[in-house]
Amino acid sequence: MSTPAPVIKRLDHLGIIAAFCHEVRLPRMIDSIIPKHSEHTVSHGDAFRAMILNGLGFHSRTLHMFPGFFQHKPIERLIGPGIDAEHLNDDVLDMEALLSTDKAQQKVERGFRFLKSPEFLTSSLYLKKPERIEALLMVMTCSLMVYAALEHKIRTGLKQNAAFYPDLKNQQTQSPTARWVFLTFEGINAFEFQGHRMVTGMQPYQNALLKILGQLYESFYS
């Protein structure tokens, strides 16, 4: 009997994003509003988290859920046990329910009003239904909110701990952009072999940052 080959998947900066979503209980909030459909393996909260990961994955494709994006990602590490790439697609996320929830929240409605203007929809973003476009724009905006909140958390953590992070010119800074931090995590892989899991490609300065962010963030890279 042949020995199974090791499995290597791209983790990169996605662990940081997944950890933040877990920290602020974003999936749980979504699930409390939109119950899971029995025919789906993935809850709406987990699907929404997958969309955030997709949106901040810095790939060149149009933002929507498709199994191909997650094909070589450590899905169970990022989303949860028993979930694979084929479970993640647009049909899992009930766009109409998500949009109706958005409209039921007056404060949120005012905040997203400019996104729902027909003038804002560009030809580069194509979806079959208007409600899907509106809901997707909401996801995109939430992705930007996660990005901004993570950047604030990183900078605050560095300053509070009198720590620094190397910038593009390898100079020490306490105000790196989240995008730069994400880019420096490129090339980090999740390695699985015969029931053992490990993460490869980590540098000391990355481990130091994860320690500042907290044990939850470290757990996604352990």
Buried (B, 14 or more C-beta within 10 A) or exposed (E): EEEEEEEBBBBBBBBBBBBBBBBEEBBEEBBEBBEBBEEBBBBBBBBBBBBBBBBBBEEEEEBBBBEEBBBEBBBBBBBBEEBBBEBBBBEBBBBEBBBBBBEEEEEBEEEBEEBBEEEEBEEEBEBEEEBBBBBBBBBBBBBEEBBEBBBEBBBEBBEEEEBBBBBEEEEEBBEBBBEBBBBBBEEBBBBBEEEEEEBEBBEEBBEBBBBBBEEEBBEBBB
